[in-house]
């Protein structure tokens, strides 16, 4: 079970279109979706969906040939040389997409003004601030440790960003394209995957969260040091 938070996180923010959803979050409900759901969002929700979600690895044509084992005796292995490839090759494994994710925005810097870029406020009309990140994550971990939780794996950490036009290597559940770097995403991932969604209860968070605020307030007049 991964528990490392790489880098300093001052605050965590959660945005939503419905105020009631954030009140439910303050009551301890983390509404999680399978990672594949966020890949499908690209078609309906500009700026949030990412078709690369669930990608296990990316191979650039310049780096090596690609060998695909079809598992079929009649076909065998397919070998594509660098000159045969028109662009980067995405490898998608069901194990990468098979998890439930909860996505938040991390404030990782000293702030004098907006907490996040204006583009991030488009995630929803409302937001809540988690003011004690360490305590919040301890409560998340406590669910995993509880008997009969039904959870076999839990990871939570910052998302890393890479230029997929140049990068070759593992992507997985905690790496995204640089186009999304402004989101400064923090992600909680659990297994096994649910059918459509998971209600993940961590107990009341009202003692370590702000009131529900309009998203426009996220980039006006804050000081975090």
Helices and strands as residue ranges (DSSP letters): E 11-16, H 19-26, E 29-34, H 35-40, G 41-43, E 55-59, E 66-69, E 77-80, G 82-84, E 89-92, H 94-97, E 100-107, E 111-113, G 118-123, E 126-130, H 133-145, E 153-158, E 160-162, E 169-170, E 175-177, G 178-183, E 185-191, E 197-201, E 213-214, G 215-219, E 222-224
